[in-house]
Amino acid sequence: MNKNDIDKFIFSIRNAITGIKTAFKSQKNLRIHFMSGILVIIIGILLKVTILEWLILLLTILIVVITEMINTSLEFTVDLFSSEYSKQAKRAKDVSAAGVLITAVFASIIGAIIFLPKIYELILNYK
């Protein structure tokens, strides 16, 4: 790698960090998904999930956050090209939001599959 390649890489990283900051500042749902992910990590620690369960949980959190960021990107892009109300713009935003919803629902199901048996066992063994 030469200096120019390193400079380009650093520039790309800075742009990505700016994108993360922009998404967090502007998107309440992204902040909610992020906080939910932190809660899942805390619960995972408390319930002592296995390494495989950690991998599944962390990938699931990542997929939800990435899906929300893609949705945010699409919303910004649609707004850029459609300043007035547009039925097509609404459809694009609705479909993108539906993708996030489906991802979040399946993430919740995955969390329940991993956590509920452990919680049930704790309740049964509680004396």
C-alpha positions in Angstrom: 0.0 0.0 0.0 1.3 3.4 -0.9 0.5 6.7 0.9 -2.3 7.5 -1.6 -4.0 4.2 -0.9 -3.8 4.8 2.8 -5.2 8.3 2.4 -8.1 7.0 0.4 -8.8 4.3 3.0 -8.8 6.8 5.8 -11.1 9.1 3.8 -13.5 6.2 3.3 -13.5 5.3 7.0 -14.2 9.0 7.9 -17.1 9.1 5.4 -18.5 5.8 6.9 -18.2 7.2 10.4 -20.0 10.4 9.3 -22.7 8.2 7.8 -23.1 6.3 11.1 -23.4 9.6 13.0 -25.9 11.0 10.6 -28.1 7.9 10.8 -28.0 7.9 14.6 -28.8 11.6 14.9 -31.6 11.5 12.4 -33.3 8.1 12.9 -35.1 7.3 16.1 -35.7 3.7 15.0 -32.0 3.1 14.5 -31.4 4.3 18.0 -34.1 2.0 19.3 -32.7 -1.0 17.4 -29.2 -0.2 18.7 -30.4 0.0 22.3 -32.4 -3.3 21.8 -29.2 -4.9 20.6 -27.4 -3.7 23.7 -30.2 -5.1 25.8 -29.9 -8.5 24.0 -26.1 -8.5 24.7 -26.8 -7.9 28.4 -29.4 -10.6 28.6 -27.0 -12.9 26.7 -24.3 -12.3 29.3 -26.7 -12.9 32.2 -28.1 -16.1 30.7 -24.7 -17.4 29.7 -25.5 -18.2 26.0 -23.2 -20.5 24.1 -20.7 -19.4 21.5 -23.0 -20.5 18.7 -25.9 -18.6 20.3 -23.6 -15.5 20.5 -22.8 -15.7 16.9 -26.5 -16.0 16.0 -27.5 -13.1 18.3 -24.7 -10.8 17.1 -25.4 -11.5 13.4 -29.1 -10.9 14.0 -28.4 -7.6 15.7 -26.0 -6.6 12.9 -28.6 -7.5 10.2 -31.3 -5.4 11.9 -29.0 -2.4 12.2 -27.7 -2.7 8.6 -31.3 -3.1 7.3 -32.3 0.1 9.2 -29.3 1.9 7.8 -30.2 0.8 4.2 -33.7 1.9 4.8 -32.4 5.3 6.0 -30.3 5.6 2.9 -33.2 4.8 0.6 -35.4 7.4 2.4 -32.7 10.1 2.0 -32.3 9.2 -1.7 -36.1 9.3 -2.3 -36.3 12.6 -0.6 -33.5 13.9 -2.7 -35.4 13.1 -5.9 -39.0 13.7 -4.8 -39.6 16.9 -2.9 -43.4 16.7 -3.4 -45.7 13.9 -2.5 -45.3 11.0 -4.8 -47.2 7.7 -4.7 -44.1 5.9 -6.1 -41.8 7.5 -3.5 -44.3 6.4 -0.7 -44.3 2.9 -2.1 -40.5 2.8 -2.1 -40.3 4.0 1.5 -43.1 1.7 2.6 -41.4 -1.4 1.0 -38.1 -0.5 2.6 -39.7 0.0 6.0 -41.4 -3.3 5.6 -38.0 -4.9 5.1 -36.9 -3.5 8.4 -40.1 -4.6 10.1 -39.7 -8.2 8.8 -36.1 -8.3 9.9 -36.9 -7.0 13.4 -39.8 -9.5 13.8 -37.6 -12.4 12.8 -34.8 -11.1 15.1 -37.3 -11.1 18.0 -38.3 -14.7 17.1 -34.6 -15.7 17.1 -34.2 -14.0 20.5 -37.2 -15.8 21.9 -35.9 -19.2 20.6 -32.6 -18.6 22.3 -33.7 -16.9 25.5 -37.0 -18.4 26.5 -35.8 -21.9 27.2 -33.0 -20.4 29.4 -35.5 -18.1 31.2 -37.9 -21.0 31.6 -35.1 -23.2 33.1 -34.2 -20.4 35.5 -37.8 -20.1 36.7 -38.1 -23.8 37.2 -34.9 -24.0 39.2 -35.6 -20.9 41.3 -36.0 -21.8 44.9 
